[in-house]
Amino acid sequence: MFGIKRTLVVSPSLVKWNWMKDLSEEFGFDEYTFTVLDAKKTVRAIIDERWVIVNYESIPKFRKEIIFQDVGHIILDEVHYTKNPGTSRFKNTKMILDHFPNARVTMLTGTPITNRVTDLFAYLRLGRVPILSTSQYGFKDRYAKVLGKKVIGVKNVEELRGRLSNFMIRKKTSECIDLPPVIHKKCYVSDNIKGAGEYREVFEETKDAKKSIDELKIELAKYKEQGDKVNSKRIQREIFVLKGKAKNNIITLNKLCALSKVPSAIKMIENLISEGEKVIIFSQFKDPLYKLKYKFIDKCVYIDGSIAALDRQKEIDKFKRSREKMVYIAQIVAGGIGVNLVNSANVIFLDLPFTSDKIEQAFQRAVRKGQTREVNVNYMILNDSIDEKIFGLVKGKAKDISDVVDGGDSDTNFSEVEDRLLDELFGTKQKGLREV
């Protein structure tokens, strides 16, 4: 038994503490054989270092501790964190894999494609899977439909699925364990948009920006036809700036909607608490979450990106063990990955991110082994706002991604939700803003 080489687990920051805890509790592993490498509180194995757990960002800091002894198995948890080969996460992870070329590698993720088909390239490289090109550009040329420089779809999809079939085992949660159903509901609310004047102003500003972008595209096409590279580059720069401004405005509109839904969220949470129900509520934005935190200050736990991983785990434990802590309030990424919250069957999204994987990851916190009740996932939709459009586009993108990975219609659309939202809201048929 003790002759087995070490297993190295690389995971997001919060999840690394769950690895030690869950493996010890679930499989009877001896927690004294775990080393958890953490900048705030490093825990070292006492008996025999069989498991080493580190988060992606901490690999350089703890490189000596990781490589001082051989590793026979490397587990990359939530491997979609490494999807971009240009990031330090990918480079640090590959450095460790290259140092242990004979180690077995297992990658875990529920969302292998988060945005576009080129996400798969990073995993194929890390998994040492033979592919047609070792270049990301070659992979993109072979499997991605491109408009300009942007990936908008997938091609040669059957060939790609064939390559993935020798590399990836895809199992849905329902195929692995018996879980109760999940009910998804849109909850329409009619709160007045907080700062209605600001919402209207930003909306109109975004509409003007989209109109200017469309006009510049027509101008750009003329310059390209004339072979005028100088003016073409100038117009492209102007389009780039305007697009950035428009996308930032959409984020602002999303935030204003989230803030305006706080009164309805409070009523919904209070109703559930009065029935003895614990509640999980997510948002991308701190401002509305702060309002909820101070409303339920004695009854809630709170997690955002500024809270250290170990402290987040303490908040999670309070929610799971304390009868007084009825509300789990969290930023969707900081508190919606890799934790088990089956003591609640009620999830509320105050707003929606533009990538479906974040939504899936978040509500699945309540849909885990040990959940015995039907899980209700509530999406708060503000009347007369951009909420409905965002919901439809994100849902459509989730289907496109599923079609590639699980099989289905290959006519997918991977263009960014923000771009599609701009087109739907301010396309050729301009839509006016109703009074709010």
N, C-alpha and C positions, 0 to 999 in steps of 0.2 A: 504493500500500500504506500509506504513512504518513499518508494523508489520512483513514483510517478513524478514527472516534471511539473513545474509550476504552471498554473493557468493565470494568464493576464487578462483582466477585464478592463476595457476602455469604454467609458460611458459619459453622458452628460453629467454635470457637476452634482445635481441633486440625486440622481439615480444611483450613484456609487454607494451611498449609505444603504440604500434598499437592497443592493446585492448581498452585502454581508448579512443583513437582518433576515431577508427572505430565504436565502439558501440555508442558513442555520436553523430557522424555524420550520421550513417546509421539508427539508431533507435530512435534518439532524446533523448537519455539518458542524464541526467544532469551530466556534467563532475565534478561538485562540490561534487558528491557523491562517487567519486573514490579516493581510496588511492593507490598510486603506490610506493612500497617499493624498493628503489634503493640506493646503497651505495653512489653514486655521488650526486643524487638529488632526495630526497624523496618528493613526493607530497601527501599531506594529505587532506582527504575529509573535506569540510567546513560545509555542511548542515547535511548529514547523511551518515555514512559509509556503503553504500550498496554493494560496490565492493572493494575487496582488491586484488591487482595484485602483484605478486612476481616471481622472476625467481628461478629455481631449486636450484642453488648454494647459494642463499641468505636466504634460509629457516632457517638455524641455527641462523644467525645474527638477523633475525627479528621474531624469534619464539614467543616472548612475545606479539608483536603487532598482530600476527596472531591468537593466541589462547585466547586473553583477552576477546573476545566476541564470542558467538556461531556462527557456520557456518552451513548453511543449504544445500549448494551446492558447490561442489569442481569440478572445471574444470581443467583437466590436458592437456594442449596443447602441441602438438608435443611429445606425451607420449613415443615415441620410444627413447627419451633421457634417459629413465629409464630402458632400456632393460636388463641391467646387474644387478642382485640382489646384487652383491658384491660392487657396487659403492655407493658413498655418495649420489648421486642424488636419487637412489632408496630408500636408507635407510631414507633420510630426508623426502621424499615424503610419505613413509609408516608411519613414525612417526606422520605426520599431519593427515593422514587418520585414524590412530588408535586413535588419540585424539578426532576425531569427528566421532564415529562409526555409527551414525544415519544420517550422511550427504549423500545426493545423490552424486554420483560420475559419471562424464562424462569424457571420454578420447577421445582425438582428435588426429588423425594421418593419413596421407596419405600413410604411409609406415609401416604397422604393423610388417613386417619382413624386416629387413635391411640386414641381413647376413645369418641367419640360423633359422630353425624352433623353436629352443629353446628360441629365442627372445620372443615368445608368453608367456612363463611361467611368466615373470615379470608382464605383464599386467593382467593375470588371477589372480595372487596374489593380486595385487593392487585393482582389481575390485571385490575381495571377491567372485570369481566364484568357485563353487565346482569342484574340479578336483581329479583325481584318487590318486594323491600323492601331499602332501604339500612340498615335496623335489624336488629341481631342478633336482637332479640325477634321481629320479623316473620318472619325466616328460620326461627327455632325454631318459631313457630306454624304455619308452612306445612309443614315437613318433619319435625318431631320429634314422636314420641309422648312424652308427659310424664306422670309420676306425681308430683303435688305440684309441686316445682320441678326435679325430676330428669328428665333425658332417659333413657328406657328403650328407645326403639326409633325406627323411621323410618316415615314415611307419605309418600304421593305420590311413591313411589320411582321410578316410571317417568319422571315429569316431571323429577325431579332428575337422573336419569341422562341425560336428553335435554339438559339445560342443561350438564352436565359434558362431554358428547360434543363440544361446540363449543369446549371450553376445555382439555380434558385428553387427552393421549395416554398410554394405559396399556399398558406393555409389560413382560412378565415377563422376568427375566434369561435364561431358557432360549430366549426368542424372539429375543434380540439376539445372543447368543454361544453357542457350543457348549461346554457345561460338563459335567463328569462328574456322576453322580448324587449326591444327598445322602441318607444313611441316618440316620434319627432313631431313637434307641434309649432306652428307659427302663431305667436301671440301678438295680435295687433293692438297697439295702444295709441291714444290720441292726445298725449301730453303736448302742450305748446312747446315748440322748439326753443330751448334756452338761448337767449340772444338771437331772437328771430331776425332782427335786422342784420346781424353778422352773417347768419346762414344765407339770407337772401343775397347779401353783398358778395359773399364768396361764391355762391352758385352762379350769379351773373358774371362774375370775373372769370370763372372757369368756362362758361359758355363763350365769352369773348375770346379767351385763349384758344379754345377749340376751333372757333371760326377762323382766327388768324393762322392756325396751323394748317387748316384745309386750304386756305388761300395761298400760303407759302408752298405747299406741296404742288399746287398747279404751276406756280412760278418756277419751282425747282425742276419740274419735268421739262419745261421750256428750255431752261439753261442747259440741262443735260442733253437735250436734243441738238442744241447748238454747239455742244462740245465746250461750253464755257465752264472750266473747272474752278476758276476763282470765285465766280458768283455762286456756283453750285455749293461750294464749301461754306460760303458765307450764309446761304439760306439754310443749309443743314445745321449750322451752329445755332441759328435763330430758332429753328424747329426744336432742337434739343433743349434749349433754355425754356421755351414755352411749354414743352411737354413736361419738363421737370416741375415747373410752376403749377401746371394743371393737376399733376398727380399729387403734389403736396396739398393742393386745395381739396382734393377728394378725401384725403386723410383727415383734413380739418373738418369737412362736412360730416364724416363718419364719427369723429370725436364729439362734435356738437350734438349729433343725434343721440349718442350714448349718454351724454350729460342730461339731455332732456328726458330720457327714459328713467332716470333715477327714482322719481316719485312712484311710478308704476311698479318698478322693481321692488321698492320698499313694501308696497302693499302686497305684492305677490309673495315675498319672503315672509312677511308677518302672517299671512293666511296659512302658509305651510307650517310655520313654527307653532301656530295655535293648534294645529292638528297633530303636533308632536313629531313633525318631520324635520330632518336635517336637510340643508340646502347648499348646493354648490353653485357659485355664480362667477362667471368669467367675463373679462373685458380686456381689450388691448391697452386701454388707457388708464393711467393712474388717477386722474382727476375724478372721474365718476366712482372709482373704487374707494378713494379716500372718503367721499361722501357716505358711501355705504358703511365703511369701517367706523366712522364716528357716530353713525346712527345705531349700529349694533355692537358698540364697542365692548360690552361685557359678554356678548353672546357669540362673538365671531373670532375666527383666526384670519390673519391677513398675510398674503405673500405677494411680493413683487420682485422685480429683477435686482433690486438693491440689497436684498436680504441674502446673507451667506447661506450656502447649501446646508450646513449643519443646523442653522437656526430655522431654516425652512422645514427640515425634518421634525424639529421640535413642535412647530406649529401644526404640522400634519398629525403628529401623535396626539396633540391636545384635541383636535377635531374628532379623532377616532375614539378617544378614550373618555373624554369629558362629557357629561350630560348637559353641562351649561353651555358648551360651545356648539351652537346650532347652525352657524353659517360659515361656510368656507369661501372667502373672498380672495380671488387671485387673478393676477395678470395671466393671460392665456398661455404664454410660453413658460414663465417662471413656475407656475403652479399646476400646469396641465400636462406634464410629461412624467411618465414612469412611476406614478404613485398609485396606491390602492385606496380608493375612497368608497368601498362598497357599503359603508354604514349609512350612505345616503342614496336615494333613488330619484333625486330631483336635481336636474342640471339646468341652469339658466345662462344663456348667452345674451349679454347686454348689447353687444355689437359683434360683427363678424370680420375676421381677417380675410385677406384676399387669396389665401392658399387653403385648400380644403383639408390638407394634412393636419394643420393646427387644430381645426375643429374636431376632426376624427380623434386625434390624440387626446384632446381635452375631455370630451364626453365619455370616452372609453375608461376614464378613471373610475367611473361608477359601474362600468360593465366589465367586471373582472371576476375571477374565481372567488366564490364566497357570496356573490350577489344572489339573493333569493327572490327579489321582487322585480316587477316590471319597472324599467327605468324610463322616466319622462324627461325628454330633452326639449326645452322651451327656447325658441328663438324670438326675441322681442323685436317686433317690426313696427317702426314709427310711421303712422299715416302721413301722407304728403311729404315724403322724404326719399332719399336715395336707398333706403334700407331694402325695399323689395327688389330693386335691380341687383344690388349686391348679392342678395340671397340666391336669386336665380342664376347669376353668372358663376358664383362659387359652386353651386350644386352641379351646374353643367360641366364645369372644369373637373370636378370629382369623377363624373361619369367618363369623361375623356381619358383620364389617367387610368381608371379601372379597365377600360376597353383595351388599352395597350398591354397592361400587366396580366389581366385575367382572361383576355380573349373577348372579342366583340367587334363592333364597328371600327374599322381602321381610319375612318374619315374624321380624325380628331382635330381639335383646335386648342393649341397650347399658347396662344397669344395671351399677354398679361391681362388680368381682370381689369386693371385700371384703364388700359387702352380700350377694351371692349365697353367698359362703362362710359367712357367719354363718347364713343361712337353711338351707343344706345341713347344716351341722354341728349347729346348735342350733334346728332348726325345730320344728314341732309334735310330731314324733317325736324326742324327745331321744335323742342318742347318747352313751353313756358313754365315758369315756376308758379305753382298755385300758392295762394296766400297761406301763410303759416302763423 
